[in-house]
């Protein structure tokens, strides 16, 4: 009897841990679940000098936002909104390569090509991260920007 109770408790622990790890994992990223219209809700940033964190912060997208309209054919639009008088829209091409979202201009537009790491994709929330590194006067600088989007 004691052996049966131990077995059942062990089985319950395995099932519970399996359910917890399944519910916490990020959604599989594919073209179908990343397609659509996305609007930024916040931007987090961290700046490093060497290995030392020198600045970090977070800004909510209240009076401005970044939008992505990712269409099924690999085309779309990037939108930058900073008020009714300051709206920028440009056509883009996009592609997924593993956990990377690559965006490039479509035609002669003022959009830089960019590569984002998909940090998280859960339900209707998407987190993209972009890292910039440079060395200046022998010191290595790293800037990490993480943008959170909601699906519209």
Secondary structure, 3 states (H helix, E strand, C coil): CHHHHHHHHHHHHHHHHHHHHHHHCCCCCCHHHHCEEEEEEEEEEEEEECCEEEEEEEEECCCCEEEEEECCCCEEEEEEECCCCCEEEEEEEEEEECCEEEEEECCCCCCCCEEEEEEEEECCEEEEEEEEEEEECCEEEEEEEEEEEEEC
